[in-house]
Structures are given as structure tokens and as C-alpha cells.
Amino acid sequence: MSKQLSIEELKLKSVRYRRELLRCITEAGAGHTGGSLSCVDILSVLYNRVMNVSPANWADPDRDRYVQSKGHSVEALYVVLADQGFFPLEDLEGLCRYGSPFVGHPTRKTPGIEMNTGALGHGLPIAVGMAIAAKLDNSKRRVFTLMGDGELAEGSNWEGAMSAAHHRLDNLTAIVDYNTLQITGPTRDVCSNEPIDEKFASFGWNVRPVDGHDLEALTEAFTAAPEPGRPTCVIANTVKGKGVSFMENVVKWHHGVPGADDYTTAQQEIDAAEALLTGGPS
């Protein structure tokens, strides 16, 4: 069953997710910090307010499906899945260690992960197949996939977009984490894919732009009734490195790992953000 946390409760979760993913990345000495921070609020809304998926119904074929196409930001997904009870948070202490199932991209060895991803451009085609399967099963389950905006340079996305419209997959929602930066620079400079909204619309999708850090707006975008026969693309305008001032909109934090001083400063900012929400000491 989908959960219905209040917006204030959700804000607090997002702050705490940011704290944990930064801790995991720093301790592991590896990870994708900026992109994980940009998509935390999206994942928080999906798992805490929208999707019908949990450890309790994992074997239910009618559970909703989530595919993280931007697999390099798996650290954000790990902390959300741990919070949902798929595994203990302490298990992430083995992140990127030899023998650990918690590697730098999603794999099905991790409880709660539907599909291996990492090679960019694969998530949407996989989600299209899942959505077609749901239609064939006459199931009400929904399928969500999260892509990066830089990832849209991969042609397989547009094959998937065309196929989703052709099969009238109104049970499919593709989310673009539109933070405008990728590993080597601004997405518009590396390989412009603008205008993203018009491109998805021209492929027959219902397009919904939204502030990707506005939890209420995200909830509305994900729960609004779909247009019959049309897949939905939610373009979530986000900030890479969101929540840590010196990481926001800075390219190096795409794949940057905090050093000791960076980590201390970041956690102080997160502590202050938490204090504003709880009324506790900063």
C-alpha cells in the first residue's frame, strides 16, 4: 500500500536521506554525489507517498515497478530502500567493498531493486517492456523509471519513447532528473537535447514539468490521473548537489567524493536543515 506521510515528515526524511548517502559515499570513497542529491526528493515521494511497493508485497505481481535508469546515482536509492525496510541501513557500510551486493550501480542482488542498470539509456526500454506486460496481465500496477537529462543523448531512450506511445502505455511514467549537468559539463554544451518537453510531446507523451524539490508538486505530478492511452513524462527541474551549498550546480561533484573537511561542512549544513524542521539545536 502507498504511504501517506505529511509534507513535513517527507521533508525530514529527505534531509536524513541526504545525510546517509553522503556518509555512505564518504566512507566508501566512491560514488556519485551530485546526482544522488538531485534525485533524493523524487525517490522520497515515490516510495513514501506514491508507489505500491514494499518488502511486504514484494512477491505480489501487482506491486508497482521502479527502474532507476540513471544507475550511477544508486546511493540515493540505497538509503531510501533501507528506510523502507528492504535491508538494514547498516548493510550499506559495505558499499563498494569486495563481496558486497551494494556496488556502484543497481543490481538485482540488492533487495528492492527490480533490474540491473548502469549502462545509460536502458531503463526506459526496460520500463516499456514492464508496462506492456502489465497491460497484457490486465494489471493495475504502474511502472516508473528515472532518467538523467544527460542520459537522453542515448538513442535507445527515443526508441523506447516511440514504442511507449505506440502501445498507448498510460501506466508508464518516465521521470527526467533535469539538473542540466553531466560528468563533463553542462548538458547543453556536451550534447544538447533541448527542448526536452517538446521532444517527448512530439513522441505522443503527456508532459508534466515540475519543481523536482517541491514534494507536494511531485506528489501531484505522480498521482494525477494519466491521459488515457498516453505515457507520462515528468520533467523534474532539479539542482545537482541539492542540499549542500558548495556542491550545488558544481560539475566536479558529479563524481566527486567528499574529503574530511567537505564532509564535516556538508553534515553541518544538513544538521542545520534538520534543526529547522524539528525545532532542535543546529
C-alpha positions in Angstrom: 0.0 0.0 0.0 1.2 3.5 -0.7 2.1 5.5 2.4 0.8 9.0 3.2 3.4 10.9 5.1 2.8 14.6 5.6 4.9 17.0 3.7 6.8 18.0 6.8 7.5 14.3 7.6 8.7 13.9 4.0 11.0 16.9 4.2 12.6 15.5 7.2 13.1 12.2 5.5 14.8 13.9 2.5 17.2 15.7 4.8 18.1 12.4 6.6 18.4 10.6 3.3 21.0 13.2 2.2 22.9 12.7 5.4 23.1 9.0 5.0 24.0 8.9 1.3 26.8 11.4 2.0 28.1 9.2 4.8 28.0 6.1 2.7 29.8 7.7 -0.2 32.4 9.3 2.0 33.1 6.1 3.9 33.2 4.1 0.7 35.5 6.6 -1.0 33.4 6.2 -4.2 30.0 7.3 -5.5 28.1 9.9 -7.5 27.3 12.6 -5.0 25.7 15.4 -7.1 23.2 13.2 -9.0 22.2 11.3 -5.9 21.5 14.6 -4.1 19.4 15.9 -7.0 17.1 12.9 -7.1 16.5 12.3 -3.4 13.3 14.2 -3.3 11.9 12.3 -6.3 12.7 9.0 -4.7 11.3 10.1 -1.4 8.0 11.0 -2.9 7.8 7.8 -5.0 8.5 5.4 -2.1 6.8 7.3 0.7 3.7 8.6 -1.0 3.0 7.1 -4.4 4.2 3.6 -5.2 2.5 0.5 -4.0 5.7 -1.4 -3.2 7.3 -2.6 0.0 9.1 -5.6 1.4 5.7 -7.0 2.5 4.3 -7.1 -1.1 7.5 -7.8 -3.0 6.2 -11.1 -4.2 2.9 -9.6 -5.3 2.8 -9.5 -9.1 0.6 -6.4 -8.9 3.2 -4.3 -7.0 4.3 -1.1 -8.7 7.7 -1.2 -10.5 10.6 1.2 -10.3 13.6 1.2 -12.6 16.5 3.6 -11.9 17.9 4.2 -15.3 20.5 6.7 -14.0 22.0 3.9 -12.1 25.2 5.7 -11.1 23.1 7.6 -8.5 22.3 4.3 -6.8 23.4 5.7 -3.4 20.2 7.7 -3.1 18.2 4.6 -4.0 20.0 2.5 -1.4 19.2 4.8 1.5 15.6 5.0 0.5 15.3 1.2 0.2 16.9 0.8 3.6 14.5 3.3 5.1 11.6 1.3 3.6 12.8 -1.8 5.3 14.2 -3.8 2.4 17.5 -4.2 4.3 19.2 -2.7 7.4 20.8 0.6 6.9 24.0 -0.9 8.5 24.4 -3.1 5.5 25.5 -0.1 3.5 28.7 0.0 5.5 29.9 -2.5 2.9 29.2 -0.2 0.0 31.6 -0.8 -2.9 33.6 -3.3 -0.7 34.7 -6.6 -2.2 31.9 -9.2 -1.9 29.2 -6.7 -1.0 26.0 -6.7 -3.1 25.9 -2.9 -2.7 28.0 -1.8 -5.7 28.1 1.4 -7.6 25.1 0.6 -9.8 21.8 -1.2 -9.1 21.8 -4.9 -9.3 19.1 -7.5 -8.5 21.3 -8.9 -5.7 20.0 -5.9 -3.7 16.6 -6.4 -2.1 14.1 -4.0 -3.6 15.8 -3.5 -6.9 13.9 -4.7 -9.9 16.5 -4.6 -12.6 20.2 -4.2 -13.1 21.0 -0.8 -14.6 24.0 1.3 -15.2 24.7 1.4 -19.0 22.7 4.6 -19.7 19.7 4.5 -21.9 18.4 1.1 -20.9 16.0 2.0 -18.1 13.2 3.4 -20.3 13.2 0.5 -22.8 13.0 -1.9 -19.8 10.2 0.0 -18.2 8.3 0.0 -21.5 8.5 -3.8 -21.5 7.3 -3.9 -17.9 4.4 -1.6 -18.8 3.4 -3.7 -21.8 3.5 -6.8 -19.6 1.2 -5.1 -17.1 -1.3 -4.4 -19.9 -1.2 -8.0 -21.1 -1.8 -9.1 -17.5 -4.7 -6.7 -17.1 -2.9 -5.5 -14.0 -3.4 -2.0 -12.4 0.3 -1.9 -11.5 2.2 1.2 -12.6 5.8 1.5 -13.8 8.2 4.3 -13.1 11.6 5.0 -14.4 14.1 7.7 -13.5 16.5 9.1 -16.2 19.1 11.7 -16.1 18.9 14.6 -18.6 22.3 13.9 -20.0 21.3 10.3 -20.5 18.8 11.4 -23.1 21.7 11.6 -25.6 21.3 7.8 -25.8 19.2 6.9 -28.8 17.6 3.9 -27.1 15.6 6.4 -25.0 13.8 7.7 -28.1 13.2 4.2 -29.4 11.6 3.5 -26.0 9.6 6.7 -26.1 8.3 5.9 -29.6 7.3 2.4 -28.5 5.6 3.6 -25.3 3.4 5.9 -27.3 2.6 3.3 -29.9 1.5 0.8 -27.3 -0.6 3.5 -25.5 1.2 2.9 -22.2 -0.7 5.2 -19.8 0.5 3.0 -16.9 4.1 4.3 -17.5 5.7 7.4 -16.0 9.2 8.4 -17.1 10.9 11.0 -14.9 13.7 13.1 -16.1 16.1 14.4 -13.3 16.7 17.6 -15.2 19.7 19.0 -13.3 21.3 20.3 -16.5 24.8 18.9 -15.7 26.7 15.8 -16.6 30.1 14.4 -15.8 32.0 16.6 -18.3 29.9 19.8 -18.2 26.6 21.4 -18.8 24.3 19.0 -20.8 23.5 21.7 -23.3 27.2 22.1 -24.1 28.1 18.4 -24.2 25.2 17.2 -26.4 22.1 19.4 -26.3 18.8 17.6 -26.1 16.6 20.7 -25.8 13.7 21.2 -25.8 13.1 18.0 -23.8 9.4 18.8 -23.2 8.6 19.3 -26.9 10.5 16.2 -27.9 8.6 13.9 -25.6 5.3 15.6 -26.6 6.1 15.1 -30.2 6.5 11.4 -29.5 3.0 11.3 -28.1 3.7 11.7 -24.4 1.8 13.7 -21.8 4.5 16.0 -20.4 4.4 17.5 -16.9 7.2 19.9 -15.9 7.6 20.3 -12.1 10.0 21.6 -9.5 11.9 18.4 -8.6 12.4 19.5 -5.0 8.8 20.6 -4.3 7.4 17.5 -2.6 3.8 18.5 -2.9 4.2 19.3 -6.6 6.0 16.0 -7.2 3.2 14.1 -5.5 0.6 15.8 -7.7 2.6 15.0 -10.8 2.9 11.3 -10.0 -0.6 10.8 -8.8 -2.6 12.8 -11.3 -4.8 10.7 -13.5 -3.0 9.8 -16.7 -4.3 10.8 -20.1 -5.9 7.7 -21.5 -3.6 6.0 -23.9 -0.6 8.3 -23.4 2.5 7.7 -21.3 3.6 10.4 -18.9 6.9 12.2 -18.8 7.5 14.2 -15.6 10.4 16.7 -16.2 11.7 17.3 -12.7 13.7 20.5 -12.6 16.4 19.8 -10.0 19.7 21.1 -8.7 22.7 18.9 -8.9 24.1 18.6 -5.4 20.9 19.9 -3.8 21.1 20.4 -0.1 24.8 21.1 0.3 25.6 24.7 -0.7 29.1 24.2 -2.1 28.1 21.2 -4.1 25.0 22.8 -5.8 25.4 23.2 -9.6 29.2 22.4 -9.5 30.2 19.9 -12.1 33.0 18.3 -10.1 30.5 16.8 -7.6 29.0 14.6 -10.3 31.5 12.0 -9.4 33.2 13.8 -6.5 33.7 12.2 -3.1 33.8 14.5 -0.1 37.1 14.7 1.8 37.1 15.0 5.6 36.6 18.8 5.6 34.0 18.7 2.9 32.1 16.0 4.7 32.1 17.9 8.0 30.9 21.1 6.4 28.2 19.2 4.5 26.9 17.5 7.6 26.8 20.8 9.5 24.6 22.2 6.8 22.3 19.1 6.9 22.2 19.3 10.7 21.1 22.9 10.4 18.4 21.9 7.8 17.1 19.2 10.1 17.0 21.6 13.1 14.8 24.0 11.1 12.3 21.2 10.6 12.4 19.7 14.1 13.0 22.9 16.1 16.0 21.2 17.6 19.5 22.6 18.1 21.5 23.3 14.9 
